[in-house]
Amino acid sequence: MAIAMVIFTLIGGIVLSAQSSVNGTLSRKAGTIETTLFTFITGTLFLALIILFFGQGNILAIMEAPKWQLSAVFLGVAYLLLTVIAVPRIGVIATNIGTIIGQLITGMIIDHFGWFGGLEIHIDGKRLAALAFMLLALYFVYKSNKRVKEERA
C-alpha cells in the first residue's frame, strides 16, 4: 500500500505541474482572479458529481468541524491564486520548486512542534541540508529562466 501512496503523490505532482501551466496560460487571456474562480467552480461541479455517485460520508458534518479547520479553504484559494500569478512570470519549474520549498519549511515547523496532532519530528541537520539543496535548485532554475528570457528579448 505504501508504494501506491508514493505513486499517487507522483501522479499528483504531474497533475499539479500541468494544472499550473494551463492556468498560467489561461490567466493571460481570462485574468488571474477569473482563472482561479473558473478552476474552483469547475472543481466544485466535478467533486459534486463524485460525491453524488461515490460519496460515503456526511457533507453536513463540515458544519460541525472546528472553525479553524475551515481555514483550509482560504489557504487553497490563496495557493491557487499565487500559483496562477507566478507561473507566467517565473515558469512552472521555478513556481513548483518554490511551492515545495514553502511546503518543506512549513512542514518542518509543523513536524518539529507536532502541531495539528501530528508526530513530533525535530528539525535536524539532514532536513536543513535537504532544504539548502532545494534552495540551491531554485536559484539555478530561476537563473536559467532569467537567462532564457533575456536571450529572447
Contacts in CASP RR format, 6 or more apart in sequence:
PFRMAT RR
TARGET T0000
AUTHOR 0000-0000-0000
METHOD contacts of the structure
MODEL  1
MAIAMVIFTLIGGIVLSAQSSVNGTLSRKAGTIETTLFTFITGTLFLALI
ILFFGQGNILAIMEAPKWQLSAVFLGVAYLLLTVIAVPRIGVIATNIGTI
IGQLITGMIIDHFGWFGGLEIHIDGKRLAALAFMLLALYFVYKSNKRVKE
ERA
13 96 0 8 1.000
16 96 0 8 1.000
17 92 0 8 1.000
17 96 0 8 1.000
19 39 0 8 1.000
20 83 0 8 1.000
20 84 0 8 1.000
20 87 0 8 1.000
20 92 0 8 1.000
20 95 0 8 1.000
20 96 0 8 1.000
21 87 0 8 1.000
21 92 0 8 1.000
23 35 0 8 1.000
23 36 0 8 1.000
23 39 0 8 1.000
23 80 0 8 1.000
23 83 0 8 1.000
23 84 0 8 1.000
23 87 0 8 1.000
24 35 0 8 1.000
24 83 0 8 1.000
24 84 0 8 1.000
24 87 0 8 1.000
24 88 0 8 1.000
25 88 0 8 1.000
26 35 0 8 1.000
26 38 0 8 1.000
27 34 0 8 1.000
27 35 0 8 1.000
27 84 0 8 1.000
27 85 0 8 1.000
27 87 0 8 1.000
27 88 0 8 1.000
28 88 0 8 1.000
30 38 0 8 1.000
32 81 0 8 1.000
32 84 0 8 1.000
32 85 0 8 1.000
33 81 0 8 1.000
35 84 0 8 1.000
36 77 0 8 1.000
36 80 0 8 1.000
36 81 0 8 1.000
36 84 0 8 1.000
39 80 0 8 1.000
40 77 0 8 1.000
40 80 0 8 1.000
51 59 0 8 1.000
62 70 0 8 1.000
79 99 0 8 1.000
83 95 0 8 1.000
83 99 0 8 1.000
86 94 0 8 1.000
86 95 0 8 1.000
87 95 0 8 1.000
90 142 0 8 1.000
90 145 0 8 1.000
91 145 0 8 1.000
93 141 0 8 1.000
93 145 0 8 1.000
94 138 0 8 1.000
94 141 0 8 1.000
94 142 0 8 1.000
94 145 0 8 1.000
97 134 0 8 1.000
97 137 0 8 1.000
97 138 0 8 1.000
97 141 0 8 1.000
98 134 0 8 1.000
98 138 0 8 1.000
100 134 0 8 1.000
101 131 0 8 1.000
101 134 0 8 1.000
101 135 0 8 1.000
101 138 0 8 1.000
104 130 0 8 1.000
104 131 0 8 1.000
104 134 0 8 1.000
105 131 0 8 1.000
108 123 0 8 1.000
108 127 0 8 1.000
108 131 0 8 1.000
109 115 0 8 1.000
109 123 0 8 1.000
110 116 0 8 1.000
110 118 0 8 1.000
111 118 0 8 1.000
111 119 0 8 1.000
111 120 0 8 1.000
111 121 0 8 1.000
111 122 0 8 1.000
111 123 0 8 1.000
112 120 0 8 1.000
112 121 0 8 1.000
112 122 0 8 1.000
112 123 0 8 1.000
113 120 0 8 1.000
114 120 0 8 1.000
114 121 0 8 1.000
END
